């Protein structure tokens, strides 16, 4: 087995490798490229709004929102994106 002798203290890492310097954080500083505020709770809110607009019962909405907890835990964002793109909806 090879040993890893790289420094483990973040202070030793080059500045470009530190999290606050990643490009993902820089986009929020460029007008028009701000990241959307997204979370599983936001997704649940969208689902609730859509289901209410479609006339689903409160019982069915609670059932779907409850199932989302398991779906979020067991699947990645990429899994969900692939499911959407391959679905007939």
Buried (B, 14 or more C-beta within 10 A) or exposed (E): EEEEEEEEEEEEEEEEEEEEEEEEEEEEEEEEEEEEEEEEEEBBEEBBEEBEEEEBEEEEBEEBBEEBEEBBEEEEEEEEEEEEEEEEE
